[in-house]
């Protein structure tokens, strides 16, 4: 069965979820087209982005509209010239790491990764595995073994390829690297619990 068909069927499945007031409501699961995370939203809502990616409402002015730029024209020109030099060759950036970040993003934003998230959350019945909540508006798939560690092992195995020059080849090879797509390495978390885990890892 084609993945696109499979995803469409899953997205149309309705779930009975109790809201904060205890009322039973009919919701459907959808994958955010921006971040790829899964979200349970009202059955009659046709929004295709999660609440986090669609926080700024249309027609409302942004917070910085009308504010004067704190930098002088001379400073802005210097910043612009510096950015052009840096962007002309990514190796000029102070945080250049051999092109790993771009490869990281390509795999994380792939359809295979979105499918992995969906399978993890469906297996857990859209219930946070830490707090047990099933009323969150946004659910996320958490890697028990971090994605960055898996990527590091993957690149060490295929060290004959350059993350920059052979990026497309590495992306294709990643689709057959089992550790990336093992659903046993994932668990469903609500947004609050996922943030807490990230915060604790940073503090370690």
N, C-alpha and C positions, 0 to 999 in steps of 0.2 A: 504493500500500500504506500502511496506517495506521502511524503511528510506533510505537504501543504494540505492535503485532504484530511490527514489525521489531526492536524492542529485545528482545522475548521470545525471538525466534529466535536473536539474537546471544548472549544470556546463556546459552543452553543449549549453545552450541558448546564442546566440550572441547579443551584444548590440552595437549600433552605438554611439560612443563617440568622441567628438572633443578634439584633443590634444592641447597643449599650442600654437601651430601655427594656430589653427582654422581648421585644416584638419580633416575631418570625417573619423574615423577608426573603423574597426570591432574588437570588443574585447569580450572575454568570461570571465565569473566569475568562479573563482576557490577558494577553501579553502586551505590555506597553511597547509601542513602536519606537520609543526613544531609548529607554534603558534596558528593555528586554525582560524586566521583572514581571511576575504575575500579579494580578490584582482582581479581587472580587468586587464587582460593581453592580449597581441596580440593573435588573433585567431590561428595563426600558431606557437605560442610558446608553447612548451610542458612542460615548467617549472612547478613543483608542489609545489614550495615554493614562498613566497612573497619576494619582493626586500629586505626587512629588514633582513630576515633570510638567504638570499643567497648573501650577499654583498661581501664576500671574494671569488674571482674567483679561480677556480681550476688552479693549475700549478704556482700560484704566491706565493712567499715566504711570511710567516707571518712577522709582524713588528719586532718580538723579535728573529728571527732566527739568530744564530751566536753570540748573546749577551752573555756575561759572567754573571753567576748568582752572584748577589751582596752579597749573604750570604755565610758564611764559611761552610765547611762540618760539623763542630760541631754544628753550629746553625741549619742547615738543618735537622740533626739527631734529635735534640731536638724538632723541629717543627713537624717532622714526628711522633715521639713518643707521643707528645701531641695530635695530630690529631687522632691517633689510639685509645687513651683513650676516646676521645670525641665521636668518631664515634661508639665505641663499645656499648655505651648506649646513645641515644639521650638526655636523661635527664641531662647528664653532660654539655650540651651546655648552654652557658650563656643566650641564648634567647629562652630557652625551654618554650613552652606554652601549654603543655598537649597534644601535637600531632595535634593541630588545623591546622598547616601549611600543613601537609601531606593530611589531609582530604580536605582542601581548594583546593590543587592542583588536587586531584583526581576528584573532582566535576568540576573544571574549565577545565580540560582536557578531560572530558567525551564527548562521541558522542552527548549526549543530549544538552550539552552546545554549541557545534559546530553547531548543528541544530538550536538552538535558535538564534545564531548570524546570520546565513544565512537567517532565516525568518525575522528578524529585517531589514536587509539590502535590502532584496527583497521588503518588504513593502514600504521602502523609495526610491525604484528605484535606489539604489546605488548613492544617492545624499547626500552630507554632509548637515545635518540639521541646522548647525550653519552658514557656509559661502556660502552654496548653490552650491559648486563646484561639478562637476561630472567628472572631468578629473584627479582625484587623482589615483595614481597607487595602493594605499592601502587604503581600507576602514575598519573601526573598529566599533564594536557595543559597545556603551557606556551604562552603567547602570545608570539610573537616581537616583534610590535608590541603594546605593553601594552594591556590592556583599558581602562585609564583614559584613554589617549590616544585610542582609538577613541571612547569615550564623549564625550570633550571635543569631538571633531570633529562627532559626531552632534548634540550640543546646540547647537553653533555654527550648524549647518545649519538646525536647527529652533528658532531662537532666538525665534520668535513664541510658543512654548509655555513655560509655567512648569514646572520640574522638580517643583514641589510641587503646584500646582493642576491641572496637566494630566498628572499622572504616568501614569495609565492610558493616555492617548492616546499618550504617548511610548513606553510599553512596547510597544503594538501596532505603532507605527511602527518600532521597533527590530527587529522580526522580518523586515522587508524591507530592513534596512540591511546590505548585503552584507559589509562589513568585519567585522561581528560574527561571521559564520558561515563565513568563508573558511578552509577546513581547511589551506590552504597557509601560513596565518599561525600554525599550531600545530605543536608537535612533542611527542612522548611523552618523558617524563623519569621516572626513578625518584624516589622521595621525597627521597633524599639529594642528588641532582644538582639538583633543583628548589630545595631549601633553599639550596644553594650559590649558585645564580644570584640568588636573592632577596637573600642576604647581600651579594653583590658590588654589587648595584644600590643597596642602602642605603648602602654605603660610598663610592659614587661622588660 
